[in-house]
Amino acid sequence: MQNNPNQNIPESVWADGVPKNIEEKDIIKPEELHSMAIDYVMKKVILPKGFKIEQGFPRRDFPNIVMKRDGVLYMVVVYPSVFPNYVTMTDEFGMKIVEGAKKFDAVPLYAPVGYKSIDQERAKASLTLKGDVFQTTFPGFIKLTDAEKQDFNVKPEELFRP
């Protein structure tokens, strides 16, 4: 018996295109998408890079992740976006995160995570269905500053790159 090289590629439970009869229970809720993004950053970025988690996971409160490496404490805010829309925090919220991090002598980080259905039609419809397969993109952490205007340095095309 020959090994199939594609056997580890996940498949969507949905047929191609946008389903005609979508029920509310089939749609990933914003809080579920947020948890998915936190999980992604934790498992694919933070833990492989040797960070130690300082506070419980998952945290729905901000900061979502508190971690430490080489004696430096980091507080991470995770923001998910669904193609083609790009969501980011406001300057005011960024300042609150910076102020909170200062109290603990921590480095405040912003973690944008993009999701895009692998199905072209569902992607265009910005549809997040349970059981679908998504392209997930994380362009990297962005250090927040106490500047009045934050530069989040991520362009939507970078967040949703292939």
Contact map, one row per residue, 1 for C-alpha under 8 A:
111000000000000000000000000000000000000000000000000000000000000000000000000000000000000000000000000000000000000000000000000000000000000000000000000000000000000000
111100000000000000000000000000000000000000000000000000000000000000000000000000000000000000000000000000000000000000000000000000000000000000000000000000000000000000
111110000000000000000000000000000000000000000000000000000000000000000000000000000000000000000000000000000000000000000000000000000000000000000000000000000000000000
011111100000000000000000000000000000000000000000000000000000000000000000000000000000000000000000000000000000000000000000000000000000000000000000000000000000000000
001111110000000000000000000000000000000000000000000000000000000000000000000000000000000000000000000000000000000000000000000000000000000000000000000000000000000000
000111111000000000000000000000000000000000000000000000000000000000000000000000000000000000000000000000000000000000000000000000000000000000000000000000000000000000
000111111100000000000000000000000000000000000000000000000000000000000000000000000000000000000000000000000000000000000000000000000000000000000000000000000000000000
000011111100000000000000000000000000000000000000000000000000000000000000000000000000000000000000000000000000000000000000000000000000000000000000000000000000000000
000001111110000000000000000000000000000000000000000000000000000000000000000000000000000000000000000000000000000000000000000000000000000000000000000000000000000000
000000111111000000000000000000000000000000000000000000000000000000000000000000000000000000000000000000000000000000000000000000000000100000000000000000000000000000
000000001111100000000000000000000000000000000000000000000000000000000000000000000000000000000000000000000000000000000000000000000001100000000000000000000000000000
000000000111111000000000000000000000000000000000000000000000000000000000000000000000000000000000000000000000000000000000000000000011100000000000000000000000000000
000000000011111000000000000000000000000000000000000000000000000000000000000000000000000000000000000000000000000000000000000000000011000000000000000000000000000000
000000000001111100100000000000000000000000000000000000000000000000000000000000000000000000000000000000000000000000000000000000000011000000000000000000000000000000
000000000001111110100000000000000000000000000000000000000000000000000000000000000000000000000000000000000000000000000000000000000000000000000000000000000000000000
000000000000011111000000000000000000000000000000000000000000000000000000000000000000000000000000000000000000000000000010100000000000000000000000000000000000000000
000000000000001111100000000000000000000000000000000000000000000000000000000000000000000000000000000000000000000000000011110000000000000000000000000000000000000000
000000000000000111110000000000000000000000000000000000000000000000000000000000000000000000000000000000000000000000000000110010000000000000000000000000000000000000
000000000000011011111100000000000000000000000000000000000000000000000000000000000000000000000000000000000000000000000000000000000000000000000000000000000000000000
000000000000000001111100000000000000000000000000000000000000000000000000000000000000000000000000000000000000000000000000000000000000000000000000000000000000000000
000000000000000000111110000000000000000000000000000000000000000000000000000000000000000000000000000000000000000000000000000000000000000000000000000000000000000000
000000000000000000111111011000000000000000000000000000000000000000000000000000000000000000000000000000000000000000000000000000000000000000000000000000000000000000
000000000000000000001111111000000000000000000000000000000000000000000000000000000000000000000000000000000000000000000000000000000000000000000000000000000000000000
000000000000000000000111111000000000000000000000000000000000000000000000000000000000000000000000000000000000000000000000000000000000000000000000000000000000000000
000000000000000000000011111100000000000000000000000000000000000000000000000000000000000000000000000000000000000000000000000000000000000000000000000000000000000000
000000000000000000000111111100000000000000000000000000000000000000000000000000000000000000000000000000000000000000000000000000001100000000000000000000000000000000
000000000000000000000111111110000000000000000000000000000000000000000000000000000000000000000000000000000000000000000000000000111100000000000000000000000000000000
000000000000000000000000111111011000000000000000000000000000000000000000000000000000000000000000000000000000000000000000000000011100000000000000000000000000000000
000000000000000000000000001111111000000000000000000000000000000000000000000000000000000000000000000000000000000000000000000000000000000000000000000000000000000000
000000000000000000000000000111111100000000000000000000000000000000000000000000000000000000000000000000000000000000000000000000000000000000000000000000000000000000
000000000000000000000000000011111110000000000000000000000000000000000000000000000000000000000000000000000000000000000000000000000000000000000000000000000000000000
000000000000000000000000000111111111000000000000000000000000000000000000000000000000000000000000000000000000000000000000000000000000000000000000000000000000000000
000000000000000000000000000111111111100000000000000000000000000000000000000000010000000000000000000000000000000000000000000000000000000000000000000000000000000000
000000000000000000000000000001111111110000000000000000000000000000000000000001110000000000000000000000000000000000000000000000000000000000000000000000000000000000
000000000000000000000000000000111111111000000000000000000101000000000000000000000000000000000000000000000000000000000000000000000000000000000000000000000000000000
000000000000000000000000000000011111111100000000000000000000000000000000000000000000000000000000000000000000000000000000000000000000000000000000000000000000000000
000000000000000000000000000000001111111110000000000000000000000000000000000001110000000000000000000000000000000010000000000000000000000000000000000000000000000000
000000000000000000000000000000000111111111000000000000000100000110000000000001000000000000000000000000000000000000000000000000000000000000000000000000000000000000
000000000000000000000000000000000011111111100000000000000100000000000000000000000000000000000000000000000000000000000000000000000000000000000000000000000000000000
000000000000000000000000000000000001111111111000000000000000000000000000000000000000000000000000000000000000000000000000000000000000000000000000000000000000000000
000000000000000000000000000000000000111111111100000000000000000000000000000000000000000000000000000000000000001000000000000000000000000001000000000000000000000000
000000000000000000000000000000000000011111111110000000000000000000000000000000000000000000000000000000000000000000000000000000000000000000000000000000000000000000
000000000000000000000000000000000000001111111111000000000000000000000000000000000000000000000000000000000000000000000000000000000000000000000000000000000000000000
000000000000000000000000000000000000000111111111000000000000000000000000000000000000000000000000000000000000000000000000000000000000000000000000000000000000000000
000000000000000000000000000000000000000111111111100000000000000000000000000000000000000000000000000000000000000000000000000000000000000000000000000000000000000000
000000000000000000000000000000000000000011111111111000000000000000000000000000000000000000000000000000000000000000000000000000000000000000000000000000000000000000
000000000000000000000000000000000000000001111111111100000000000000000000000000000000000000000000000000000000000000000000000000000000000000000000000000000000000000
000000000000000000000000000000000000000000111111111000000000000000000000000000000000000000000000000000000000000000000000000000000000000000000000000000000000000000
000000000000000000000000000000000000000000001111111000000000000000000000000000000000000000000000000000000000000000000000000000000000000000000000000000000000000000
000000000000000000000000000000000000000000000111111100000000000000001000000000000000000000000000000000000000000000000000000000000000000000000000000000000000000000
000000000000000000000000000000000000000000000111111110000000000000111000000000000000000000000000000000000000000000000000000000000000000000000000000000000000000000
000000000000000000000000000000000000000000000010011111000000000000111000000000000000000000000000000000000000000000000000000000000000000000000000000000000000000000
000000000000000000000000000000000000000000000000001111110000000011110000000000000000000000000000000000000000000000000000000000000000000000000000000000000000000000
000000000000000000000000000000000000000000000000000111110000000001110000000000000000000000000000000000000000000000000000000000000000000000000000000000000000000000
000000000000000000000000000000000000000000000000000011111000000011100000000000000000000000000000000000000000000000000000000000000000000000000000000000000000000000
000000000000000000000000000000000000000000000000000011111110000000000000000000000000000000000000000000000000000000000000000000000000000000000000000000000000000000
000000000000000000000000000000000000000000000000000000111110000010000000000000000000000000000000000000000000000000000000000000000000000000000000000000000000000000
000000000000000000000000000000000010011000000000000000011111000110000000000000000000000000000000000000000000000000000000000000000000000000000000000000000000000000
000000000000000000000000000000000000000000000000000000011111111110000000000000000000000000000000000000000000000000000000000000000000000000000000000000000000000000
000000000000000000000000000000000010000000000000000000000111110100000000000000000000000000000000000000000000000000000000000000000000000000000000000000000000000000
000000000000000000000000000000000000000000000000000000000011111100000000000000000000000000000000000000000000000000000000000000000000000000000000000000000000000000
000000000000000000000000000000000000000000000000000000000011111110000000000110000000000000000000100000000000000000000000000000000000000000000000000000000000000000
000000000000000000000000000000000000000000000000000000000010111111000000001111000000000000000000100000000000000000000000000000000000000000000000000000000000000000
000000000000000000000000000000000000010000000000000000000111111111000000001111000000000000000000000000000000000000000000000000000000000000000000000000000000000000
000000000000000000000000000000000000010000000000000010101110011111100000001110000000000000000000000000000000000000000000000000000000000000000000000000000000000000
000000000000000000000000000000000000000000000000000011100000001111110000111100000000000000000000000000000000000000000000000000000000000000000000000000000000000000
000000000000000000000000000000000000000000000000001111100000000011111000111000000000000000000000000000000000000000000000000000000000000000000000000000000000000000
000000000000000000000000000000000000000000000000001111000000000001111111110000000000000000000000000000000000000000000000000000000000000000000000000000000000000000
000000000000000000000000000000000000000000000000011100000000000000111111100000000000000000000000000000000000000000000000000000000000000000000000000000000000000000
000000000000000000000000000000000000000000000000000000000000000000011111000000000000000000000000000000000000000000000000000000000000000000000000000000000000000000
000000000000000000000000000000000000000000000000000000000000000000011111100000000000000000000000000000000000000000000000000000000000000000000000000000000000000000
000000000000000000000000000000000000000000000000000000000000000000011111110000000000000000000000000000000110000000000000000000000000000000000000000000000000000000
000000000000000000000000000000000000000000000000000000000000000001111011111000000000000000000000000000001110000000000000000000000000000000000000000000000000000000
000000000000000000000000000000000000000000000000000000000000000001110001111100000000000000000000000010000111100000000000000000000000000000000000000000000000000000
000000000000000000000000000000000000000000000000000000000000001111100000111110000000000000000000000010000111100000000000000000000000000000000000000000000000000000
000000000000000000000000000000000000000000000000000000000000011111000000011111000000000000000000000000000001111000000000000000000000000000000000000000000000000000
000000000000000000000000000000000000000000000000000000000000011110000000001111100000000000000000100000000001111000000000000000000000000000000000000000000000000000
000000000000000000000000000000000100110000000000000000000000001100000000000111110000000000000000000000000000011110000000000000000000000000000000000000000000000000
000000000000000000000000000000000100100000000000000000000000000000000000000011111000001110000000000000000000011110000000000000000000000000000000000000000000000000
000000000000000000000000000000001100100000000000000000000000000000000000000001111100001000000000000000000000000111100000000000000000000000000000000000000000000000
000000000000000000000000000000000000000000000000000000000000000000000000000000111110111000000000000000000000000111100000000000000000000000000000000000000000000000
000000000000000000000000000000000000000000000000000000000000000000000000000000011111110000000000000000000000000001110000000001110000000000000000000000000000000000
000000000000000000000000000000000000000000000000000000000000000000000000000000001111110000000000000000000000000001110000001101000000000000000000000000000000000100
000000000000000000000000000000000000000000000000000000000000000000000000000000000111110000000000000000000000000000010000001101000000000000000000000000000001000100
000000000000000000000000000000000000000000000000000000000000000000000000000000001111111000000000000000000000000000000000000001000000000000000000000000000001000000
000000000000000000000000000000000000000000000000000000000000000000000000000000001111111100000000000000000000000000000000000000000000000000000000000000000001000000
000000000000000000000000000000000000000000000000000000000000000000000000000000111000111110000000000000000000000000000000000000000000000000000000000000000000000000
000000000000000000000000000000000000000000000000000000000000000000000000000000100000011111000000000000000000000100000000000000000000000000000000000000000000000000
000000000000000000000000000000000000000000000000000000000000000000000000000000100000001111101100000000000000000000000000000000000000000000000000000000000000000000
000000000000000000000000000000000000000000000000000000000000000000000000000000000000000111111100000000000000000000000000000000000000000000000000000000000000000000
000000000000000000000000000000000000000000000000000000000000000000000000000000000000000011111110000000000000000000000000000000000000000000000000000111000000000000
000000000000000000000000000000000000000000000000000000000000000000000000000000000000000001111111000000000000000000000000000000000000000000000000000000000000000000
000000000000000000000000000000000000000000000000000000000000000000000000000000000000000011111111100000000000000000000000000000000000000000000000000000000000000000
000000000000000000000000000000000000000000000000000000000000000000000000000000000000000011111111110000000000000000000000000000000000000000000001000001000000000000
000000000000000000000000000000000000000000000000000000000000000000000000000000000000000000111111111000000000000000000000000000000000000000000000111100000000000000
000000000000000000000000000000000000000000000000000000000000000000000000000000000000000000011111111100000000000000000000000000000000000000000000000000000000000000
000000000000000000000000000000000000000000000000000000000000011000000000000010000000000000001111111110000001000000000000000000000000000000000000000000000000000000
000000000000000000000000000000000000000000000000000000000000000000000000000000000000000000000111111111000011000000000000000000000000000000000001110000000000000000
000000000000000000000000000000000000000000000000000000000000000000000000000000000000000000000011111111100000000000000000000000000000000000000000010000000000000000
000000000000000000000000000000000000000000000000000000000000000000000000000000000000000000000001111111110000000000000000000000000000000000000000000000000000000000
000000000000000000000000000000000000000000000000000000000000000000000000011000000000000000000000111111111111000000000000000000000000000000000000000000000000000000
000000000000000000000000000000000000000000000000000000000000000000000000000000000000000000000000011111111110000000000000000000000000000000000000000000000000000000
000000000000000000000000000000000000000000000000000000000000000000000000000000000000000000000000001111111100000000000000000000000000000000000000000000000000000000
000000000000000000000000000000000000000000000000000000000000000000000000000000000000000000000000000111111100000000000000000000000000000000000000000000000000000000
000000000000000000000000000000000000000000000000000000000000000000000000100000000000000000000000000011111110000000000000000000000000000000000000000000000000000000
000000000000000000000000000000000000000000000000000000000000000000000001111000000000000000000000000011111111000000000000000000000000000000000000000000000000000000
000000000000000000000000000000000000000000000000000000000000000000000001111000000000000000000000010011001111100000000000000000000000000000000011000000000000000000
000000000000000000000000000000000000000000000000000000000000000000000000011110000000000000000000110010000111110000000000000000000000000000000011100000000000000000
000000000000000000000000000000000000000000000000000000000000000000000000011110000000000000000000000000000011111000000000000000000000000000001111000000000000000000
000000000000000000000000000000000000000000000000000000000000000000000000000111100000000000000000000000000001111100000000000000000000000000001111000000010000000000
000000000000000000000000000000000000000010000000000000000000000000000000000111100000000000000000000000000000111110000000000000000000000001011100000000000000000000
000000000000000000000000000000000000000000000000000000000000000000000000000001111000000100000000000000000000011111000000000000000000000001111000000000000000001000
000000000000000000000000000000000000100000000000000000000000000000000000000001111000000000000000000000000000001111100000000000000000000111100000000000000000001000
000000000000000000000000000000000000000000000000000000000000000000000000000000011110000000000000000000000000000111110000000000000000001111000000000000000000001100
000000000000000000000000000000000000000000000000000000000000000000000000000000011110000000000000000000000000000011111000000000000000011110000000000000000000000100
000000000000000000000000000000000000000000000000000000000000000000000000000000000111000000000000000000000000000001111100001001000000011100000000000000000000000100
000000000000000000000000000000000000000000000000000000000000000000000000000000000000000000000000000000000000000000111111011001110001111000000000000000000000000000
000000000000000000000000000000000000000000000000000000000000000000000000000000000000000000000000000000000000000000011111011000000000111000000000000000000000000000
000000000000000110000000000000000000000000000000000000000000000000000000000000000000000000000000000000000000000000001111111000000000000000000000000000000000000000
000000000000000010000000000000000000000000000000000000000000000000000000000000000000000000000000000000000000000000001111111100000000000000000000000000000000000000
000000000000000111000000000000000000000000000000000000000000000000000000000000000000000000000000000000000000000000000011111110000000000000000000000000000000000000
000000000000000011000000000000000000000000000000000000000000000000000000000000000000000000000000000000000000000000001111111111110000000000000000000000000000000000
000000000000000000000000000000000000000000000000000000000000000000000000000000000011000000000000000000000000000000011111111111100000000000000000000000000000000000
000000000000000000000000000000000000000000000000000000000000000000000000000000000011000000000000000000000000000000000001111111100000000000000000000000000000000000
000000000000000001000000000000000000000000000000000000000000000000000000000000000000000000000000000000000000000000000000111111100000000000000000000000000000000000
000000000000000000000000000000000000000000000000000000000000000000000000000000000111100000000000000000000000000000011000011111110000000000000000000000000000000000
000000000000000000000000001000000000000000000000000000000000000000000000000000000100000000000000000000000000000000001000011111111000000000000000000000000000000000
000000000000000000000000001100000000000000000000000000000000000000000000000000000100000000000000000000000000000000001000010001111101000000000000000000000000000000
000000000000000000000000011100000000000000000000000000000000000000000000000000000000000000000000000000000000000000000000000000111111000000000000000000000000000000
000000000000000000000000011100000000000000000000000000000000000000000000000000000000000000000000000000000000000000000000000000011111000000000000000000000000000000
000000000001110000000000000000000000000000000000000000000000000000000000000000000000000000000000000000000000000000000000000000001111100000000000000000000000000000
000000000011110000000000000000000000000000000000000000000000000000000000000000000000000000000000000000000000000000001000000000011111110000000000000000000000000000
000000000111000000000000000000000000000000000000000000000000000000000000000000000000000000000000000000000000000000001100000000000011111000000000000000000000000000
000000000000000000000000000000000000000000000000000000000000000000000000000000000000000000000000000000000000000000111100000000000001111100000000000000000000000000
000000000000000000000000000000000000000000000000000000000000000000000000000000000000000000000000000000000000000001111100000000000000111110000000000000000000000001
000000000000000000000000000000000000000000000000000000000000000000000000000000000000000000000000000000000000000011110000000000000000011111000000000000000000000100
000000000000000000000000000000000000000000000000000000000000000000000000000000000000000000000000000000000000000011100000000000000000001111100000000000000000001110
000000000000000000000000000000000000000010000000000000000000000000000000000000000000000000000000000000000000001111000000000000000000000111110000000000000000001000
000000000000000000000000000000000000000000000000000000000000000000000000000000000000000000000000000000000000000110000000000000000000000011111000000000000100011000
000000000000000000000000000000000000000000000000000000000000000000000000000000000000000000000000000000000000001100000000000000000000000001111100000000000000000000
000000000000000000000000000000000000000000000000000000000000000000000000000000000000000000000000000000000000111100000000000000000000000000111110000000000000000000
000000000000000000000000000000000000000000000000000000000000000000000000000000000000000000000000000000000000111000000000000000000000000000011111000000011000000000
000000000000000000000000000000000000000000000000000000000000000000000000000000000000000000000000000000000011110000000000000000000000000000001111100000000000000000
000000000000000000000000000000000000000000000000000000000000000000000000000000000000000000000100010000000011110000000000000000000000000000000111110001010000000000
000000000000000000000000000000000000000000000000000000000000000000000000000000000000000000000010010000000001000000000000000000000000000000000011111001000000000000
000000000000000000000000000000000000000000000000000000000000000000000000000000000000000000000010011000000000000000000000000000000000000000000001111101000000000000
000000000000000000000000000000000000000000000000000000000000000000000000000000000000000000000010000000000000000000000000000000000000000000000000111111000000000000
000000000000000000000000000000000000000000000000000000000000000000000000000000000000000000100010000000000000000000000000000000000000000000000000011111000000000000
000000000000000000000000000000000000000000000000000000000000000000000000000000000000000000100000000000000000000000000000000000000000000000000000001111100000000000
000000000000000000000000000000000000000000000000000000000000000000000000000000000000000000100100000000000000000000000000000000000000000000000001111111110000000000
000000000000000000000000000000000000000000000000000000000000000000000000000000000000000000000000000000000000000000000000000000000000000000000000000011111000000000
000000000000000000000000000000000000000000000000000000000000000000000000000000000000000000000000000000000000010000000000000000000000000000000101000001111100000000
000000000000000000000000000000000000000000000000000000000000000000000000000000000000000000000000000000000000000000000000000000000000000000000100000000111110000000
000000000000000000000000000000000000000000000000000000000000000000000000000000000000000000000000000000000000000000000000000000000000000000100000000000011111011000
000000000000000000000000000000000000000000000000000000000000000000000000000000000000000000000000000000000000000000000000000000000000000000000000000000001111111000
000000000000000000000000000000000000000000000000000000000000000000000000000000000001110000000000000000000000000000000000000000000000000000000000000000000111111100
000000000000000000000000000000000000000000000000000000000000000000000000000000000000000000000000000000000000000000000000000000000000000000000000000000000011111110
000000000000000000000000000000000000000000000000000000000000000000000000000000000000000000000000000000000000000000000000000000000000000000100000000000000111111110
000000000000000000000000000000000000000000000000000000000000000000000000000000000000000000000000000000000000000111000000000000000000000011100000000000000111111110
000000000000000000000000000000000000000000000000000000000000000000000000000000000011000000000000000000000000000001110000000000000000000110000000000000000001111111
000000000000000000000000000000000000000000000000000000000000000000000000000000000000000000000000000000000000000000000000000000000000000010000000000000000000111111
000000000000000000000000000000000000000000000000000000000000000000000000000000000000000000000000000000000000000000000000000000000000001000000000000000000000000111
